[in-house]
Amino acid sequence: MSKDLEFGDALDERDYGLIISEYGELKGIWIPEGQDDDEVPSVIVNICKIFFGIDPNEDNETLH
């Protein structure tokens, strides 16, 4: 993927994106426009639980 491509431009209108630091820490989740109040899909929740120890549908103050 090109470094010149903007993050949002790489995603289709219903895509989610994970923002990960250079150290492999989850920094944020890109949520499609208009879906801010919807639950994050279970596939993405499972990835976040397995790799980052969080459920993005819950209030998580810190990662473990």
MMTF fields as JSON, N, C-alpha, C and O atoms, coordinates in Angstrom:
{
  "mmtfVersion": "1.0.0",
  "mmtfProducer": "UNKNOWN",
  "numBonds": 255,
  "numAtoms": 256,
  "numGroups": 64,
  "numChains": 1,
  "numModels": 1,
  "chainsPerModel": [1],
  "groupsPerChain": [64],
  "chainIdList": ["A"],
  "bondAtomList": [4, 2, 8, 6, 12, 10, 16, 14, 20, 18, 24, 22, 28, 26, 32, 30, 36, 34, 40, 38, 44, 42, 48, 46, 52, 50, 56, 54, 60, 58, 64, 62, 68, 66, 72, 70, 76, 74, 80, 78, 84, 82, 88, 86, 92, 90, 96, 94, 100, 98, 104, 102, 108, 106, 112, 110, 116, 114, 120, 118, 124, 122, 128, 126, 132, 130, 136, 134, 140, 138, 144, 142, 148, 146, 152, 150, 156, 154, 160, 158, 164, 162, 168, 166, 172, 170, 176, 174, 180, 178, 184, 182, 188, 186, 192, 190, 196, 194, 200, 198, 204, 202, 208, 206, 212, 210, 216, 214, 220, 218, 224, 222, 228, 226, 232, 230, 236, 234, 240, 238, 244, 242, 248, 246, 252, 250],
  "bondOrderList": [1, 1, 1, 1, 1, 1, 1, 1, 1, 1, 1, 1, 1, 1, 1, 1, 1, 1, 1, 1, 1, 1, 1, 1, 1, 1, 1, 1, 1, 1, 1, 1, 1, 1, 1, 1, 1, 1, 1, 1, 1, 1, 1, 1, 1, 1, 1, 1, 1, 1, 1, 1, 1, 1, 1, 1, 1, 1, 1, 1, 1, 1, 1],
  "groupList": [{"groupName": "MET", "atomNameList": ["N", "CA", "C", "O"], "elementList": ["N", "C", "C", "O"], "formalChargeList": [0, 0, 0, 0], "bondAtomList": [1, 0, 2, 1, 3, 2], "bondOrderList": [1, 1, 2], "singleLetterCode": "M", "chemCompType": "L-PEPTIDE LINKING"}, {"groupName": "SER", "atomNameList": ["N", "CA", "C", "O"], "elementList": ["N", "C", "C", "O"], "formalChargeList": [0, 0, 0, 0], "bondAtomList": [1, 0, 2, 1, 3, 2], "bondOrderList": [1, 1, 2], "singleLetterCode": "S", "chemCompType": "L-PEPTIDE LINKING"}, {"groupName": "LYS", "atomNameList": ["N", "CA", "C", "O"], "elementList": ["N", "C", "C", "O"], "formalChargeList": [0, 0, 0, 0], "bondAtomList": [1, 0, 2, 1, 3, 2], "bondOrderList": [1, 1, 2], "singleLetterCode": "K", "chemCompType": "L-PEPTIDE LINKING"}, {"groupName": "ASP", "atomNameList": ["N", "CA", "C", "O"], "elementList": ["N", "C", "C", "O"], "formalChargeList": [0, 0, 0, 0], "bondAtomList": [1, 0, 2, 1, 3, 2], "bondOrderList": [1, 1, 2], "singleLetterCode": "D", "chemCompType": "L-PEPTIDE LINKING"}, {"groupName": "LEU", "atomNameList": ["N", "CA", "C", "O"], "elementList": ["N", "C", "C", "O"], "formalChargeList": [0, 0, 0, 0], "bondAtomList": [1, 0, 2, 1, 3, 2], "bondOrderList": [1, 1, 2], "singleLetterCode": "L", "chemCompType": "L-PEPTIDE LINKING"}, {"groupName": "GLU", "atomNameList": ["N", "CA", "C", "O"], "elementList": ["N", "C", "C", "O"], "formalChargeList": [0, 0, 0, 0], "bondAtomList": [1, 0, 2, 1, 3, 2], "bondOrderList": [1, 1, 2], "singleLetterCode": "E", "chemCompType": "L-PEPTIDE LINKING"}, {"groupName": "PHE", "atomNameList": ["N", "CA", "C", "O"], "elementList": ["N", "C", "C", "O"], "formalChargeList": [0, 0, 0, 0], "bondAtomList": [1, 0, 2, 1, 3, 2], "bondOrderList": [1, 1, 2], "singleLetterCode": "F", "chemCompType": "L-PEPTIDE LINKING"}, {"groupName": "GLY", "atomNameList": ["N", "CA", "C", "O"], "elementList": ["N", "C", "C", "O"], "formalChargeList": [0, 0, 0, 0], "bondAtomList": [1, 0, 2, 1, 3, 2], "bondOrderList": [1, 1, 2], "singleLetterCode": "G", "chemCompType": "PEPTIDE LINKING"}, {"groupName": "ALA", "atomNameList": ["N", "CA", "C", "O"], "elementList": ["N", "C", "C", "O"], "formalChargeList": [0, 0, 0, 0], "bondAtomList": [1, 0, 2, 1, 3, 2], "bondOrderList": [1, 1, 2], "singleLetterCode": "A", "chemCompType": "L-PEPTIDE LINKING"}, {"groupName": "ARG", "atomNameList": ["N", "CA", "C", "O"], "elementList": ["N", "C", "C", "O"], "formalChargeList": [0, 0, 0, 0], "bondAtomList": [1, 0, 2, 1, 3, 2], "bondOrderList": [1, 1, 2], "singleLetterCode": "R", "chemCompType": "L-PEPTIDE LINKING"}, {"groupName": "TYR", "atomNameList": ["N", "CA", "C", "O"], "elementList": ["N", "C", "C", "O"], "formalChargeList": [0, 0, 0, 0], "bondAtomList": [1, 0, 2, 1, 3, 2], "bondOrderList": [1, 1, 2], "singleLetterCode": "Y", "chemCompType": "L-PEPTIDE LINKING"}, {"groupName": "ILE", "atomNameList": ["N", "CA", "C", "O"], "elementList": ["N", "C", "C", "O"], "formalChargeList": [0, 0, 0, 0], "bondAtomList": [1, 0, 2, 1, 3, 2], "bondOrderList": [1, 1, 2], "singleLetterCode": "I", "chemCompType": "L-PEPTIDE LINKING"}, {"groupName": "TRP", "atomNameList": ["N", "CA", "C", "O"], "elementList": ["N", "C", "C", "O"], "formalChargeList": [0, 0, 0, 0], "bondAtomList": [1, 0, 2, 1, 3, 2], "bondOrderList": [1, 1, 2], "singleLetterCode": "W", "chemCompType": "L-PEPTIDE LINKING"}, {"groupName": "PRO", "atomNameList": ["N", "CA", "C", "O"], "elementList": ["N", "C", "C", "O"], "formalChargeList": [0, 0, 0, 0], "bondAtomList": [1, 0, 2, 1, 3, 2], "bondOrderList": [1, 1, 2], "singleLetterCode": "P", "chemCompType": "L-PEPTIDE LINKING"}, {"groupName": "GLN", "atomNameList": ["N", "CA", "C", "O"], "elementList": ["N", "C", "C", "O"], "formalChargeList": [0, 0, 0, 0], "bondAtomList": [1, 0, 2, 1, 3, 2], "bondOrderList": [1, 1, 2], "singleLetterCode": "Q", "chemCompType": "L-PEPTIDE LINKING"}, {"groupName": "VAL", "atomNameList": ["N", "CA", "C", "O"], "elementList": ["N", "C", "C", "O"], "formalChargeList": [0, 0, 0, 0], "bondAtomList": [1, 0, 2, 1, 3, 2], "bondOrderList": [1, 1, 2], "singleLetterCode": "V", "chemCompType": "L-PEPTIDE LINKING"}, {"groupName": "ASN", "atomNameList": ["N", "CA", "C", "O"], "elementList": ["N", "C", "C", "O"], "formalChargeList": [0, 0, 0, 0], "bondAtomList": [1, 0, 2, 1, 3, 2], "bondOrderList": [1, 1, 2], "singleLetterCode": "N", "chemCompType": "L-PEPTIDE LINKING"}, {"groupName": "CYS", "atomNameList": ["N", "CA", "C", "O"], "elementList": ["N", "C", "C", "O"], "formalChargeList": [0, 0, 0, 0], "bondAtomList": [1, 0, 2, 1, 3, 2], "bondOrderList": [1, 1, 2], "singleLetterCode": "C", "chemCompType": "L-PEPTIDE LINKING"}, {"groupName": "THR", "atomNameList": ["N", "CA", "C", "O"], "elementList": ["N", "C", "C", "O"], "formalChargeList": [0, 0, 0, 0], "bondAtomList": [1, 0, 2, 1, 3, 2], "bondOrderList": [1, 1, 2], "singleLetterCode": "T", "chemCompType": "L-PEPTIDE LINKING"}, {"groupName": "HIS", "atomNameList": ["N", "CA", "C", "O"], "elementList": ["N", "C", "C", "O"], "formalChargeList": [0, 0, 0, 0], "bondAtomList": [1, 0, 2, 1, 3, 2], "bondOrderList": [1, 1, 2], "singleLetterCode": "H", "chemCompType": "L-PEPTIDE LINKING"}],
  "groupTypeList": [0, 1, 2, 3, 4, 5, 6, 7, 3, 8, 4, 3, 5, 9, 3, 10, 7, 4, 11, 11, 1, 5, 10, 7, 5, 4, 2, 7, 11, 12, 11, 13, 5, 7, 14, 3, 3, 3, 5, 15, 13, 1, 15, 11, 15, 16, 11, 17, 2, 11, 6, 6, 7, 11, 3, 13, 16, 5, 3, 16, 5, 18, 4, 19],
  "groupIdList": [1, 2, 3, 4, 5, 6, 7, 8, 9, 10, 11, 12, 13, 14, 15, 16, 17, 18, 19, 20, 21, 22, 23, 24, 25, 26, 27, 28, 29, 30, 31, 32, 33, 34, 35, 36, 37, 38, 39, 40, 41, 42, 43, 44, 45, 46, 47, 48, 49, 50, 51, 52, 53, 54, 55, 56, 57, 58, 59, 60, 61, 62, 63, 64],
  "secStructList": [7, 7, 6, 6, 1, 7, 6, 4, 4, 4, 1, 7, 6, 6, 7, 7, 3, 3, 3, 3, 7, 6, 6, 1, 7, 3, 3, 3, 3, 3, 7, 7, 6, 6, 7, 6, 6, 1, 7, 7, 7, 2, 2, 2, 2, 2, 2, 2, 2, 2, 2, 2, 1, 7, 7, 6, 6, 1, 7, 7, 1, 1, 7, 7],
  "xCoordList": [0.843, 0.0, 0.89, 1.9, 0.513, 1.295, 1.257, 0.217, 2.387, 2.442, 1.732, 1.417, 1.467, 0.802, -0.721, -1.412, -1.244, -2.678, -3.191, -2.656, -4.213, -4.815, -5.583, -6.18, -5.557, -6.199, -7.662, -8.096, -8.406, -9.82, -10.064, -11.082, -9.142, -9.281, -9.075, -9.52, -8.416, -8.149, -9.364, -9.396, -10.366, -11.514, -12.755, -12.972, -13.568, -14.875, -15.816, -15.467, -17.0, -17.877, -18.356, -18.776, -18.32, -18.753, -17.587, -17.808, -16.362, -15.186, -14.843, -15.05, -14.32, -13.733, -12.226, -11.734, -11.497, -10.042, -9.468, -9.976, -8.409, -7.715, -6.484, -5.728, -6.287, -5.125, -4.179, -4.498, -3.009, -2.067, -0.731, -0.223, -0.182, 1.098, 2.231, 2.051, 3.383, 4.557, 4.972, 5.766, 4.438, 4.742, 3.665, 3.735, 2.663, 1.611, 0.472, -0.333, 0.395, -0.686, -1.858, -1.662, -3.072, -4.256, -4.435, -4.544, -4.464, -4.612, -6.025, -6.463, -6.742, -8.096, -8.739, -8.096, -10.03, -10.792, -11.487, -12.207, -11.267, -11.952, -13.337, -13.456, -14.374, -15.754, -16.385, -16.244, -17.089, -17.688, -18.659, -19.346, -18.693, -19.579, -21.018, -21.484, -21.716, -23.113, -23.322, -24.462, -22.234, -22.362, -21.785, -21.515, -21.599, -21.011, -21.814, -21.238, -23.122, -23.965, -24.246, -24.836, -23.827, -24.031, -22.936, -21.842, -23.244, -22.202, -21.184, -21.516, -19.948, -18.885, -19.19, -19.541, -19.066, -19.366, -18.548, -17.409, -19.152, -18.537, -17.175, -16.307, -16.969, -15.67, -14.569, -13.485, -14.843, -13.854, -13.69, -12.583, -14.803, -14.739, -13.827, -12.989, -13.979, -13.144, -11.665, -10.829, -11.326, -9.932, -9.402, -8.303, -10.195, -9.763, -9.602, -8.673, -10.492, -10.388, -9.143, -8.397, -8.92, -7.806, -6.459, -5.564, -6.312, -5.009, -4.745, -3.594, -5.821, -5.614, -6.28, -6.092, -7.054, -7.673, -8.794, -9.063, -9.455, -10.564, -11.778, -11.662, -12.931, -14.168, -14.565, -14.94, -14.493, -14.785, -16.242, -16.571, -17.113, -18.5, -18.72, -19.823, -17.686, -17.754, -16.962, -16.144, -17.199, -16.395, -15.071, -15.029, -13.997, -12.661, -11.796, -11.509, -11.392, -10.536, -9.079, -8.364, -8.638, -7.243, -7.175, -8.074, -6.129, -5.855, -5.017, -4.276, -5.109, -4.232, -3.37, -2.571],
  "yCoordList": [-1.17, 0.0, 1.235, 1.29, 2.189, 3.411, 4.255, 4.365, 4.843, 5.754, 7.056, 7.814, 7.339, 8.576, 8.48, 9.49, 7.29, 7.073, 7.471, 7.018, 8.307, 8.697, 7.506, 6.72, 7.386, 6.253, 6.115, 5.035, 7.192, 7.15, 6.8, 6.193, 7.175, 6.879, 5.393, 4.906, 4.679, 3.262, 2.401, 1.211, 3.008, 2.255, 2.542, 3.664, 1.498, 1.692, 2.275, 2.343, 2.693, 3.431, 2.622, 3.229, 1.298, 0.487, -0.235, -1.081, 0.091, -0.55, 0.071, 1.262, -0.765, -0.327, -0.397, -1.135, 0.345, 0.301, 0.329, 1.029, -0.432, -0.421, 0.458, 0.339, 1.33, 2.22, 1.659, 1.634, 1.209, 0.491, 1.234, 1.655, 1.382, 2.077, 1.23, 0.053, 1.841, 1.11, 0.005, -0.863, 0.028, -0.993, -2.062, -2.943, -1.997, -2.996, -2.74, -3.634, -1.518, -1.172, -0.581, 0.21, -0.972, -0.407, 1.023, 1.279, 1.957, 3.372, 3.872, 4.852, 3.201, 3.633, 2.763, 1.918, 2.994, 2.269, 3.292, 4.163, 3.18, 4.016, 3.398, 2.231, 4.175, 3.707, 4.43, 5.646, 3.676, 4.31, 5.434, 5.364, 6.453, 7.586, 7.11, 6.282, 7.636, 7.289, 6.05, 5.7, 5.369, 4.149, 4.318, 3.337, 5.566, 5.843, 5.247, 4.841, 5.192, 4.691, 3.197, 2.619, 2.56, 1.117, 0.343, 0.86, -0.911, -1.751, -2.123, -2.256, -2.285, -2.749, -4.207, -4.98, -4.603, -5.982, -7.016, -6.761, -8.182, -9.225, -9.685, -10.038, -9.689, -10.096, -9.156, -9.606, -7.858, -6.876, -6.941, -6.794, -7.162, -7.334, -8.501, -8.391, -9.62, -10.799, -10.503, -10.918, -9.8, -9.427, -8.581, -8.817, -7.589, -6.693, -7.442, -7.16, -8.395, -9.175, -10.053, -10.1, -10.743, -11.682, -10.959, -11.349, -9.916, -9.275, -8.121, -7.832, -7.457, -6.261, -6.337, -5.444, -7.391, -7.579, -6.601, -6.327, -6.071, -5.157, -5.537, -6.197, -5.107, -5.221, -3.801, -3.022, -3.441, -2.068, -1.66, -0.477, -2.619, -2.288, -1.994, -1.62, -2.159, -1.868, -0.596, -0.187, 0.027, 1.177, 0.656, 0.07, 0.867, 0.407, 1.629, 2.413, 1.787, 2.917, 2.637, 3.534, 1.397, 1.055, -0.293, -1.122, -0.503, -1.792, -2.601, -2.031, -3.922, -4.755, -5.647, -6.416],
  "zCoordList": [0.0, 0.0, 0.0, 0.701, -0.769, -0.902, 0.367, 1.016, 0.715, 1.855, 1.546, 2.463, 0.263, -0.133, -0.047, -0.183, 0.176, 0.253, 1.633, 2.645, 1.683, 2.956, 3.538, 2.803, 4.855, 5.536, 5.113, 4.711, 5.203, 4.842, 3.392, 3.062, 2.522, 1.094, 0.795, -0.244, 1.68, 1.477, 1.826, 1.513, 2.478, 2.963, 2.127, 1.669, 1.939, 1.319, 2.362, 3.54, 1.946, 2.857, 4.055, 5.041, 4.036, 5.175, 5.861, 6.727, 5.482, 6.076, 7.431, 7.665, 8.299, 9.565, 9.399, 8.545, 10.185, 10.133, 11.534, 12.411, 11.739, 13.025, 12.894, 11.93, 13.852, 13.867, 14.924, 16.113, 14.47, 15.334, 15.346, 14.306, 16.543, 16.676, 16.111, 15.798, 15.989, 15.504, 16.464, 16.103, 17.69, 18.696, 18.779, 19.636, 17.894, 17.853, 18.823, 19.085, 19.361, 20.283, 19.496, 18.574, 19.871, 19.239, 19.717, 20.917, 18.768, 19.112, 18.845, 19.447, 17.942, 17.637, 16.581, 15.958, 16.397, 15.381, 14.498, 14.986, 13.208, 12.223, 12.04, 11.667, 12.302, 12.177, 10.994, 10.859, 10.128, 8.951, 9.338, 10.357, 8.506, 8.736, 8.87, 8.087, 9.867, 10.088, 10.936, 11.24, 11.331, 12.125, 13.528, 14.221, 13.936, 15.249, 16.402, 17.411, 16.263, 17.343, 17.242, 18.154, 16.137, 15.956, 16.675, 16.901, 17.036, 17.62, 16.551, 15.373, 16.983, 16.087, 15.743, 16.635, 14.475, 14.071, 14.852, 15.242, 15.069, 15.897, 15.377, 16.176, 14.085, 13.524, 14.01, 14.381, 14.008, 14.465, 15.978, 16.495, 16.688, 18.146, 18.486, 19.382, 17.781, 18.05, 17.823, 18.626, 16.756, 16.498, 17.646, 18.149, 18.057, 19.143, 20.457, 21.215, 20.741, 21.983, 21.964, 22.942, 20.862, 20.766, 20.794, 21.544, 19.987, 19.84, 20.804, 21.13, 21.264, 22.083, 23.455, 24.281, 23.706, 25.013, 25.331, 26.501, 24.297, 24.55, 23.707, 22.674, 24.174, 23.412, 23.036, 23.912, 21.751, 21.361, 21.587, 21.493, 21.884, 22.18, 23.663, 24.062, 24.475, 25.903, 26.173, 25.349, 27.317, 27.725, 28.264, 29.346, 27.522, 27.91, 28.188, 27.283, 29.411, 29.763, 29.41, 28.966, 29.606, 29.324, 28.63, 28.773, 27.893, 27.271, 28.22, 29.02, 28.159, 29.002, 28.157, 28.69]
}
